[in-house]
Amino acid sequence: MTPGLFAVGMALAAGSPRLQGPSAPVGETEPVVLELSGNGSLLIDSCAPVELERRDGKTWIAVATVPCERSQPATLVSGPLTLTVPAPPPGEYRGVVAWGSTCADKLPFHLAACKKLGVARSEAFTVGVPPAVEPVSDVPPAAAGGSPTPAKSAP
């Protein structure tokens, strides 16, 4: 790759927004909180600003969202934005945000005629805590405060 093409590729990657998901497992009844950040202004859909995909084996399946009125103007994002999704069933997920830049103002996202479109995905995260596992101790019961094991005597 020539230095010029490399620089263009890096500029495009640097201009793309980043979606950060939870760093620790999310409880089964807790909402999922994600943060969208990027350089410059971009538009996201006001109807469904963030969606989830659930891992199913080696593939990711889109999770159905609640329908809403699609005639709302798109949301302009010019700094970090916190996005919240209601608690999904336990599993492994990632967040997904469709975004656009250089778009017409005050129009719904699907009508904004953005010159650049993209999708930002978070790293995978877990919803629901795995069941507690009984810790295994390498310490013999006598050393752990239990009753000593009787010693066998030689005949």
C-alpha positions as CSV (number, residue, x, y, z in Angstrom):
1,M,0.0,0.0,0.0
2,T,1.4,3.4,-0.9
3,P,1.7,6.0,1.9
4,G,-1.0,8.2,0.3
5,L,-3.6,5.4,0.4
6,F,-2.6,4.5,3.9
7,A,-3.1,8.1,5.1
8,V,-6.6,8.2,3.4
9,G,-7.6,4.9,5.1
10,M,-6.4,6.2,8.5
11,A,-8.3,9.5,8.0
12,L,-11.5,7.7,7.2
13,A,-11.1,5.4,10.2
14,A,-10.3,8.3,12.5
15,G,-13.4,10.2,11.4
16,S,-15.7,7.2,12.2
17,P,-17.6,7.3,15.5
18,R,-16.8,4.8,18.2
19,L,-19.5,2.9,20.2
20,Q,-18.4,1.8,23.7
21,G,-20.4,-0.9,25.4
22,P,-20.4,-2.0,29.0
23,S,-17.0,-3.3,30.3
24,A,-18.5,-5.6,32.9
25,P,-21.5,-8.0,32.7
26,V,-24.9,-6.2,32.8
27,G,-27.4,-7.6,35.3
28,E,-30.5,-9.3,34.0
29,T,-32.8,-6.4,35.0
30,E,-30.4,-3.5,34.3
31,P,-30.6,-1.3,31.2
32,V,-27.6,-1.5,28.8
33,V,-25.7,1.8,28.7
34,L,-23.5,2.6,25.6
35,E,-21.5,5.7,24.7
36,L,-21.2,7.0,21.2
37,S,-18.2,9.3,20.5
38,G,-16.6,10.6,17.4
39,N,-14.8,13.5,15.7
40,G,-17.1,16.2,14.2
41,S,-20.9,16.2,13.8
42,L,-22.9,13.2,12.7
43,L,-26.6,12.3,12.5
44,I,-28.2,9.2,14.0
45,D,-31.8,8.0,13.8
46,S,-34.0,9.5,16.5
47,C,-36.4,6.5,16.2
48,A,-33.8,3.8,17.0
49,P,-30.5,5.5,17.9
50,V,-29.0,2.2,19.1
51,E,-29.9,-1.4,18.5
52,L,-28.6,-4.6,19.8
53,E,-27.4,-7.8,18.0
54,R,-27.3,-11.1,19.9
55,R,-24.7,-13.8,19.3
56,D,-26.1,-17.0,18.1
57,G,-23.2,-19.4,17.6
58,K,-20.8,-17.7,15.1
59,T,-23.4,-15.2,13.8
60,W,-25.0,-12.0,15.1
61,I,-28.8,-11.7,15.0
62,A,-30.5,-8.3,15.2
63,V,-32.8,-8.0,18.2
64,A,-36.3,-6.7,17.4
65,T,-36.9,-3.1,18.5
66,V,-40.1,-1.3,19.5
67,P,-41.5,0.4,16.4
68,C,-41.8,4.2,16.6
69,E,-42.8,7.2,14.4
70,R,-40.2,7.4,11.7
71,S,-41.0,11.0,10.8
72,Q,-38.9,12.4,13.7
73,P,-35.9,14.6,12.7
74,A,-32.6,12.8,13.0
75,T,-30.5,13.5,16.1
76,L,-27.4,15.7,15.6
77,V,-24.4,14.4,17.6
78,S,-21.4,16.7,18.1
79,G,-19.9,15.2,21.3
80,P,-20.2,12.1,23.4
81,L,-23.7,10.7,23.7
82,T,-25.0,8.2,26.2
83,L,-27.5,5.7,24.7
84,T,-29.6,3.4,26.9
85,V,-31.4,0.2,25.9
86,P,-33.9,-1.6,28.1
87,A,-32.6,-4.9,29.7
88,P,-32.6,-7.7,27.1
89,P,-32.8,-11.4,28.0
90,P,-29.5,-12.9,29.2
91,G,-26.9,-13.5,26.5
92,E,-24.0,-12.1,24.6
93,Y,-24.7,-8.8,22.7
94,R,-23.1,-5.9,20.9
95,G,-24.5,-2.4,20.3
96,V,-25.1,-1.1,16.7
97,V,-25.5,2.6,15.6
98,A,-26.1,3.6,12.0
99,W,-24.7,7.1,11.4
100,G,-24.4,9.6,8.6
101,S,-22.4,12.8,8.0
102,T,-22.9,15.7,5.7
103,C,-26.6,15.4,5.8
104,A,-29.7,17.6,5.3
105,D,-30.9,19.2,8.5
106,K,-34.2,18.7,10.2
107,L,-35.2,15.6,8.3
108,P,-35.7,12.0,9.4
109,F,-32.5,9.9,9.2
110,H,-33.8,7.9,6.2
111,L,-34.5,11.1,4.2
112,A,-31.5,13.2,5.2
113,A,-29.5,12.3,2.1
114,C,-26.2,11.9,4.0
115,K,-23.1,11.9,1.8
116,K,-21.3,9.4,4.1
117,L,-23.0,6.5,5.9
118,G,-21.6,4.0,8.3
119,V,-22.3,1.7,11.2
120,A,-20.5,1.7,14.5
121,R,-20.5,-1.6,16.6
122,S,-19.4,-2.0,20.2
123,E,-17.3,-4.9,21.4
124,A,-19.3,-7.9,22.7
125,F,-20.7,-7.7,26.2
126,T,-22.7,-10.1,28.4
127,V,-26.1,-9.6,29.9
128,G,-26.9,-11.7,33.0
129,V,-24.4,-13.0,35.5
130,P,-23.3,-16.6,35.1
131,P,-24.4,-18.8,38.1
132,A,-22.1,-18.8,41.1
133,V,-19.6,-21.6,41.1
134,E,-18.5,-23.2,44.4
135,P,-14.8,-22.3,44.9
136,V,-12.4,-25.2,44.8
137,S,-9.8,-25.1,47.5
138,D,-6.3,-26.6,47.3
139,V,-6.0,-26.3,51.0
140,P,-6.6,-29.6,52.9
141,P,-9.5,-29.5,55.4
142,A,-7.3,-29.6,58.5
143,A,-5.3,-26.5,57.3
144,A,-8.6,-24.8,56.5
145,G,-9.9,-25.2,60.0
146,G,-11.8,-28.4,59.5
147,S,-11.2,-31.6,61.5
148,P,-8.0,-33.4,60.9
149,T,-8.0,-36.5,58.9
150,P,-6.9,-39.5,61.0
151,A,-3.5,-40.9,60.1
152,K,-3.2,-44.5,59.1
153,S,-0.8,-46.5,61.3
154,A,1.5,-49.1,59.9
155,P,0.7,-52.8,60.9
